[in-house]
Structure formats: structure tokens, C-alpha cells
């Protein structure tokens, strides 16, 4: 009997020779680090679909992809370093390898040797109308991570505006910044005591609500930073001046017990009044740190679903994808398409990462297509 030579299988159009194409890594990264779905849950889903994809294989795919995308993350960090406004804050995180008894308790440079906490710092910078989100996980606080980024700031640029809460660890020592404190954080102190002091709290909250209304009006009208500053000075300035007088009167006349919860909320407002009202003196200064608080929900979602990172390398991979994905979301760019296109044009991206940022990569795509036409 003569043997029949079998012909190779015919691949459907658009299917490459690789086992996993660019969309696989993009979707895994988006599900894991953008939507908080752990690898082991994806493994169960794939098994139910009769297309098994072990968690270990998923990790290998996203780790390889992270190596490819590191140049564009470095370019985003450079953009953030030169931003006009930077927001930062921390949330706690767990990295199992750093909990071992033999794990190093710090780093040889700017971290205390006895520090045991692990954090994910969220940093959101605005530059030329674009917003960049960065995540950094490790033993450093938000201020230390921000200092490492701002160290790359162009020498001819002045200090940026920094928005944070009043914790000293959020400041990028010893670098100079124009500090503003979060008005929403101060407001939260008042909201917490509304049931015990309804009338007094209502007076404070209505005044702050008027300020936020003015800021919303300025945003709706698309005012420039300088015009917005004048608008707030005209409309919000008198409201806050009256509120400051009222708060001072409550304590000076002993109308509120200083050590009560309301007294503590009032003392917080008065103690930090100057940075809380930076938007009345500095063009472009935001009212609060809500932009960063919303960004940190990415890390909190991961913590609630996956519970931890296994190693510092795993944390670095997660930080990279969260940074790229959330920057895309802030810029109203499709993160799945973005991660896919970066892989398909990896050589061009590596040669000029600054041309492949979420807000300008479509121009690079068009130029690449024209060059190959």
C-alpha cells in the first residue's frame, strides 16, 4: 500500500504561525490588571470553554509582554516628570516575597532599613492637557516614588503643583513643589460628624459645596487656568473668607469644644487652610485629589480579587499594565487596541517610545502604514 502524504493544515485568514497572537496578551492584561480578574479564575473559565489556558501560561504571556512594553512606560514616566500638576497617594498592598522573615526590610538608598510596610503609590500627572497615571508598588511611600520621578524633570521647568492630603510622607523631599492639599479630604472630616453636629456641619458643607459649584461652572465654560483663577477669586474667595472667619469664631469663642470631633475637623481646616485654598492663588491648582483616589481603585480592585502579588517582579508587571491601561482610560483610548498595536509594532515602538503614547500613537500607526504602502 502506498503511503499518502498529508498536506499541512490550512490556517484561516488572519491567523499567524504563533501559538498566541498579540490579542491574547492584550486581553489577559486587560482582564487581570484592568478588570481585576485573577489568573486562576480565568483558568477555570478557559476550562469551561474547553480551551485550557493554565494560570502559569497566562503569567508567562503577560510577563513577556511587559518586557516588550517597558520602553513606552519609561516614556510615560518622562512625560509625568515634566507635568504641570501631579497628584499622589498610597494604598496598602501585599507582596508575599517581602513578608518572608529573610526578606530585606528596606533598600540601600532612600528607604529606612526597618520599614516593613508595602504600598502601591498612585501618581497622576497632567501635561499639555494629557493625563498620565503611574503605579509603583514596594516599600517606598508616595512621596519617595514621586521624588524619583521628578528627579528626571527638565531643569528649565519650575516646580510643579502637587496635590495630596496632609500626610508628610506624600511630599517628594527634598525637591521643591507648590503644595496644595485635598479639599475633599478636609470635607470628609466634617461629613463624618454630621449626625452629632448637623447644623454646624451643614454650614461648612454648604460653603464648600458653593466652591465646588463654581469649579464645575469654570470647567463647563472651559476657562483657561488664569481665567479660572480670577473666577474663583471673584466668586469663591468671599465664600471661603467668610467660612474662615466663622470657623475661627467657633474656636475663639468656645462655641465648639476643640477636642470634640467637630472641633478636630475645624482645626484641620484652619491648620491647613493655606494649602487647602491654593486654587485661589495658583493658576491650574485643583481643588482636591480625587483624580488620584479614583486611579488607586485599580490597585484596590486587584487587592480585593487577587489578594496579593507573589514577588516584586509580579508587582512591577502589574504596575506597568495598570499604568498603561488607566492612562488609556483617562485619555479615552481603547486599552485593548492600544496594547495590541504596541505588540504588532514593537520594533517601531522601541525605536521611538515617545511617538507611541496613548494620545499620539494613532499618528505613528498612520505613518507606519504609509511607509509600508
N, C-alpha and C positions, 0 to 999 in steps of 0.2 A: 504494500500500500504506500502510495507516495504521500509524504507529509505536505500539508497545506500551510504555506507561510501566512501568518496572520498579519494584518495591516495594523499600524498603530492607531489608537483611539483618536477620534476626531474631536477636538475641543470646540465647544460653542464659541461663537464670535465674542470677542472681548475678554475671554478667559486666557490668562497668561500661563506660563510654564511653572511659576512659583506655586507652592502649596497654599500660601496665604498671600493675598494681594494687599494693596495699600488700604483698602476699605476695612479690612479685618482689624488691623491695629488701630485705625481711627475709631471704629465703633467700640472696641474693647476699652480704649482710653476714655471715651465719652461716657460709656455706661459705668465704668468703675470710678473715675475721678470727677466726672461731671454730674452723674446722677446717683452716686453712692451705692451702686450695686456690687457687692463683694464678688471676688472670683469664684468662690465656692458656690454661690447662688447661680452664677452664670453657668458653671459646670453642670449643675442639676438641670437647668433649662435646656442646655445643649443635649444632655442625655435624653430628656423627654422628647426632643425633636429628632432623636436618633442620628444626631450629628455630634458625636462626642468631642469635647474640647476640654481636656483636663486643666485644672487651675494652674498647674505648673507650666503648661504650654502657654496659657494666656499671659502669665508673668513674663516668660521669655520673649513673647512678641512685643509687649509694651516696653520692656527693658531695652530691647534692640531699637525700638522706635525712639525712645528717649535719647539714646546716643546720637541718633540722626538729627534730632531737633535741638540739641544743645546750642548750636550757633545762633538760632533765632531767639532763644531765651536770653542769651548774652546781649543781643541787640536790644531786646526789650528792657533789660536792666540799664543799659546805657541811656535809653530814652527816659526812663524813670529818674535816673540820676540828674538829668538836666531839666526836670519838670518844674513848673511854676508853683504847684501846690502838691504836697504829699500828705497822705493820711496813713496812720499806722496804729496797730493794736495787736494784742496777743490773745490766744486761747490755748488752753492746756491740750497736750497731745501725749500719746503713749507710744514709745519705741521700745519693743521688748529687749533688744540687744543692749540698750542703755540702762536697763533695770537689773542686769546681772551684777552680782557682787564684785566681779573683777572689771566691770565697765569703768572707763575713765570718768572722773567726776568734773570734768571741765575741759578746757582746751589750753594749749600753751600760750595763747596770745591774750585775748581780752575777756576770757570767761574765768570767774573765780574757781579755784580748784575744788572747793567743797560744794559747788552748786549741784543739786540733784534734779531739779525740775526740768521738764521738757515742754517746749511750747511750739505752736505754729504761729508765726508772725504774719499778719496780713498787711501789705503795703499797697496803697493805690495812689498813683501819681497822675497828674494831668499835665499834658504838654501840647501846646498848639491846638487845643480843642480835643485832643485824643486822651483816652483814659487807659492806663496800664495797671493791671493787677499782678502782684507778685506774692508768692507764698514761700516761706522759709521755715523749716522745721529743725529743731535742735535745742541745745541748751541756752542759746543766746536769746535775750529779750528783744522786743520790737525795736527799742532804741538802738541797740547794738547792731541789729541787722540793717536798720536804716542808715546807720553811720557807715557801714561797709559799702552800701550802695552810693551814698552821697560823696564818698571819698573819690569817686570817679567823675564828679561833677566838673564841668568846664570851668577853668579858673576865671574867665571873664564874666561869669554869671554871678549875680548877687545871691544872697541866701534865699532859699525857698520859704514859702509859707508852710508850716507844719500844723496839721490839725490832729489832735489826740485828746485823750482825757488827761486828768491832772496827775497821773502816776509819773514819778520821776524816771522810772525805767523806760518810758516811751521816748525820752529825749535822746538825740543822737550825739551824745558827748564825744569829743569836745567841739564838734562842728557847730557853726552858727546857723540858726534858723529863726524865722519870725513865728513865734509860737501862738497858736490860737487853741483855746480849749472848747470842748464839745458842749454846746448849749443844751442839747438833748439829754446829755448825761446829768447836767445840773437839774433839768426839769424833772428827770426821773426821781430824784431825791424828794421832790415836792409831791409827785404823784403817789409815792409810797405812803404818805401820811395823810392823804385826803380824808379817809374815814375818821380820823381823830381831830382834824382841824379843817373842816370843809370850807368855812367862809374865808379864812386867811389863804388857804391853798387856791381857792377859786380866783382870788385877786391876783396872785402871782401867775397862775396859768393863763388867765385871760390876757395879761400883759404880754407874756411870751407868745401866746397864740397870735396876737396882733403883729408881732415882729415876724413870725413865720408867714403870716398872710402877706406882709409887704415883700418878703423874699420871693414868695410864689408869684406875686404880681410882676416883680422885676424879671423873673425867669420867663414868664409868659410874654412879656414885652420884648424879650431878647436884648436886654440892656447890656452895654459893654461894662467891663469891670469898673471903670471910672464913673460912668453914669449910674451904675448900681450903687456905688459908694455914696454918691450925692443923694440918691433916692433914699437910702437907709438913714443917712444923716438928717435928712429933712423929715422923714415920716417915723422912723424907728427911734431916732435919738431922743426926742422928747418923751416917748413912752418909757424908755429904759431909764432916763434921768429921773422921772417920777417914781419908777419902781425902786431905783436905788435909794432914793430918799425915804420911801415907805419902809423898805427893809431895814435901813439904819435906824429909823424911828422905833420900830418894833423892839429892837435890842436895847437902844439907848434909854428908852422909857420903861423898860422891863415889862413890856406888854406880852412878850413871849419869853418863856424860860429858856436861856441859852443852851442848856443841856438836854432839852426836850428834843424829840425827833424833828419837830418843825424848826426849832432853834438851830439844830445842826444843819438842816437844809438851807436855812437863811445864811448861816455863817459860811457854808460852802460857796454860795453865790457871791457873797461880799468878798471873801478871801481871794477868789479867782475872777473877780469882776473884769479886770483889765484884759486878760486873755480870752474871757468869755465874750467880750464885746469887740474883738479885733476887727470884725467886719465893719465897724463904724469908723475905722482909721486906715485900713489897708485895702486897696483895690483887689478884688478877687478872693478875699478871705471867705471861706464857707462858714455857715452857722454851726455846723455840727459834724460829727464823724460817722454819720450814717452810711456813707459810701463804703467805708472800710468795714463797718459792722455787718453790712449785707454781704460783703466779699467773704468774710470769715465763716459765713454759713456753709460755704463749700467744705471747709475743713471740719466744721462741726457735723455736717452730714456724713462725712467719711468716718468720723469718730463714732457716731451713733450706729452705723451699719457695719463697718469692718472692725471697729473697736480699737485697732492699733495698727502700727507699722511693725514689721518684724525686724528690720535692720535700718540703719541710717541711709543706706543706698536705696531701700524701698521708699523711705521718706523723701529723698531727693527726686526720685522718679515721680512720686505723687505731687510734689511741689511744682515740678515742671509742667505736668499736664494741667493741674489746676490753674496755674498762671496763664497758660495759653488759652485754655477753654474760657476762663472768666474774662480775660481781655477781649476775646471774640464776642462774648455776650455783652460786655459794656459798649463795644463798638458796633453792635447789631450785625455781626458777621456770623455766618453759619460755621460753627466749630468743626462739624464733621467734614464739610467740604474743605475747610482750611487745612486740617490735619492730613487729609487725603492728598491734597495738591502739594503740600510740602514734601511728602514722600515721593510723589511722582516726579518732582523737580528737585531732588535732593542735592544734586551737584550744583545747580544754579543757586540754590538757597545757601549752600555752604560757601560759595564764592562771594556772595554779597547778601548777608543776612538782613541788612537794613532795608533792602528792597522787598523783603518778604514778610513784613509785619502785617497784622490783620487788616489794617486800614489802607495798605497800599499794594498788597500782593497781587491784586487783580491786574494792576498795570504791568507787573513783572510777568504774569501769565500771558497777557496780550503781547508783550514784547517777545517772549519766548515762542509763542505761536507764529508771530510774524517772521521771526528769524528762520523758522523751520518750514515755512510755507513754500 
